Amino acid sequence: MFDETLLKRLDADAEVRKVGRSAVLRRAAAEYLRRSRARRIAEAYRRAYGASGGLGDEFAGWEHEGSWPER
């Protein structure tokens, strides 16, 4: 359910008029699910590695040797 004001604003958008409300809402839902999954994964990494202070003495110093891919 959407309130009427939100639907009117959505329907006034040029992209919504071009591709349709359903297409835009499907894309928005897919993006929401992708971001939600990324947050859960990031949180799992924080819980796994953050509480113990990182990867431990065995890997000390290596955290600055690599590079992270662009998102």
C-alpha atoms as a printed R data frame, in Angstrom:
   type eleno elety resid chain resno      x       y       z
1  ATOM     1    CA   MET     A     1  0.000   0.000   0.000
2  ATOM     2    CA   PHE     A     2  1.192   3.483  -0.874
3  ATOM     3    CA   ASP     A     3 -0.296   6.737   0.224
4  ATOM     4    CA   GLU     A     4 -1.853   8.804  -2.545
5  ATOM     5    CA   THR     A     5  0.599  11.693  -2.207
6  ATOM     6    CA   LEU     A     6  3.565   9.389  -2.746
7  ATOM     7    CA   LEU     A     7  1.905   7.758  -5.752
8  ATOM     8    CA   LYS     A     8  1.178  11.142  -7.309
9  ATOM     9    CA   ARG     A     9  4.793  12.207  -6.850
10 ATOM    10    CA   LEU     A    10  5.986   8.911  -8.294
11 ATOM    11    CA   ASP     A    11  3.644   9.131 -11.284
12 ATOM    12    CA   ALA     A    12  4.828  12.685 -11.997
13 ATOM    13    CA   ASP     A    13  8.412  11.517 -12.458
14 ATOM    14    CA   ALA     A    14  9.648  11.452 -16.069
15 ATOM    15    CA   GLU     A    15 11.293   8.032 -15.787
16 ATOM    16    CA   VAL     A    16  8.163   6.513 -14.261
17 ATOM    17    CA   ARG     A    17  6.110   7.908 -17.128
18 ATOM    18    CA   LYS     A    18  8.616   6.433 -19.599
19 ATOM    19    CA   VAL     A    19  9.117   2.896 -18.218
20 ATOM    20    CA   GLY     A    20  6.141   2.529 -15.895
21 ATOM    21    CA   ARG     A    21  5.571   2.511 -12.176
22 ATOM    22    CA   SER     A    22  6.019  -1.263 -11.820
23 ATOM    23    CA   ALA     A    23  9.408  -1.251 -13.534
24 ATOM    24    CA   VAL     A    24 10.675   1.529 -11.279
25 ATOM    25    CA   LEU     A    25  9.345  -0.172  -8.144
26 ATOM    26    CA   ARG     A    26 10.889  -3.519  -9.178
27 ATOM    27    CA   ARG     A    27 14.237  -1.787  -9.653
28 ATOM    28    CA   ALA     A    28 13.886  -0.027  -6.293
29 ATOM    29    CA   ALA     A    29 13.052  -3.325  -4.551
30 ATOM    30    CA   ALA     A    30 16.021  -5.085  -6.171
31 ATOM    31    CA   GLU     A    31 18.346  -2.253  -5.115
32 ATOM    32    CA   TYR     A    32 16.971  -2.362  -1.568
33 ATOM    33    CA   LEU     A    33 17.613  -6.116  -1.363
34 ATOM    34    CA   ARG     A    34 21.147  -5.721  -2.775
35 ATOM    35    CA   ARG     A    35 21.999  -3.033  -0.206
36 ATOM    36    CA   SER     A    36 20.413  -5.022   2.600
37 ATOM    37    CA   ARG     A    37 22.518  -8.071   1.707
38 ATOM    38    CA   ALA     A    38 25.680  -5.929   1.538
39 ATOM    39    CA   ARG     A    39 24.911  -4.502   5.009
40 ATOM    40    CA   ARG     A    40 24.409  -8.001   6.440
41 ATOM    41    CA   ILE     A    41 27.701  -9.191   4.951
42 ATOM    42    CA   ALA     A    42 29.574  -6.127   6.220
43 ATOM    43    CA   GLU     A    43 28.090  -6.620   9.679
44 ATOM    44    CA   ALA     A    44 29.115 -10.286   9.673
45 ATOM    45    CA   TYR     A    45 32.692  -9.266   8.846
46 ATOM    46    CA   ARG     A    46 32.639  -6.639  11.613
47 ATOM    47    CA   ARG     A    47 31.427  -9.224  14.126
48 ATOM    48    CA   ALA     A    48 33.947 -11.822  12.969
49 ATOM    49    CA   TYR     A    49 37.029  -9.633  12.778
50 ATOM    50    CA   GLY     A    50 36.226  -6.457  14.680
51 ATOM    51    CA   ALA     A    51 35.771  -7.803  18.189
52 ATOM    52    CA   SER     A    52 39.093  -9.653  18.208
53 ATOM    53    CA   GLY     A    53 41.057  -6.668  16.946
54 ATOM    54    CA   GLY     A    54 41.563  -7.886  13.390
55 ATOM    55    CA   LEU     A    55 43.136 -10.975  11.910
56 ATOM    56    CA   GLY     A    56 45.532 -11.648  14.756
57 ATOM    57    CA   ASP     A    57 49.304 -11.513  15.166
58 ATOM    58    CA   GLU     A    58 49.937 -13.978  12.355
59 ATOM    59    CA   PHE     A    59 48.781 -11.431   9.772
60 ATOM    60    CA   ALA     A    60 49.889  -8.243  11.528
61 ATOM    61    CA   GLY     A    61 50.993  -5.573   9.059
62 ATOM    62    CA   TRP     A    62 49.428  -7.186   5.983
63 ATOM    63    CA   GLU     A    63 46.224  -5.145   6.146
64 ATOM    64    CA   HIS     A    64 47.981  -2.263   4.383
65 ATOM    65    CA   GLU     A    65 49.569  -4.380   1.644
66 ATOM    66    CA   GLY     A    66 46.495  -5.106  -0.445
67 ATOM    67    CA   SER     A    67 43.981  -2.936  -2.186
68 ATOM    68    CA   TRP     A    68 40.219  -3.151  -2.056
69 ATOM    69    CA   PRO     A    69 38.212  -3.242  -5.276
70 ATOM    70    CA   GLU     A    70 35.990  -0.290  -6.110
71 ATOM    71    CA   ARG     A    71 32.315  -0.742  -5.296
